């Protein structure tokens, strides 16, 4: 498949360090400090630079766009032990990221695991959000419902059970033979430079275990995530070619939103749509942000 390759030169972006307690999170930012904050949360296995295109575009549009290397990903925020990766910690980190920028209320954009954090944050702290935008990840309750009724969706989430039940073994599997299996996760859809950079960082001692601890500490084998009904304006983008999160769960998400809601399918894109179809994703984000 051919897709637009996102520029990987992040030199024009600001490089920040955000302190959350004893942790130090590396981050990338663009746009004026006076602009409305748009906080970006990445998924697995990627870092803040996965949002490079979106940061540039939203910064140029006058927003203060900030993407953070989250807990376990940032070298200075990599505590040992599954207990440090519960959803309460991950949501608390996201709120602290926004607080570090002086934002009482902010726009939240997230993907994959970042999306799970975003759904939970939006349901528990709606007063903190101006808007919510989620890429790829359906509402957790919708995913639960789809997995319970669709054998295909249940099977497609098998990698989560493997990550949870095979500490150490999963890491060795992903990193063996020069990280062949870890690279395969990107399925050739992520620009080579970004994939290479992510693999290098995840090959650091303890890094991959820390990121997989999200699966081990923030959920269970049924992938239950405590997210309730959503009462903030929501945009949900789903890629038609997503290999893990099916259309059934995507379409069920509407039943958990009690606010203005738009569901948009991105054709010819998978879970990596921010890099596969950056212009389309940016257009939808800007439209949503301007409305709310």
Secondary structure by P-SEA (a helix, b strand, c coil): ccccccccccccbbbbbbbcccbbbbbcccccccccbbbbbbccccccccaaaaaaaaaaaccbbbbbbcccccccccccccccccaaaaaaaaaaaaaaacccbbbbbbcaaaaaaaaaaaaaccccccbbbbcccccaaaaaaaaaccaaaaaaaaaaaaaaacaaaaaaaacccccccccccccccccaaaaaaaaaaaaccaaaaaaaccccccccccccccccccccbbbbbbbcccccccaaaaaacccccccbbbbbbbcccccccccccaaaaaaaaaaaaaac
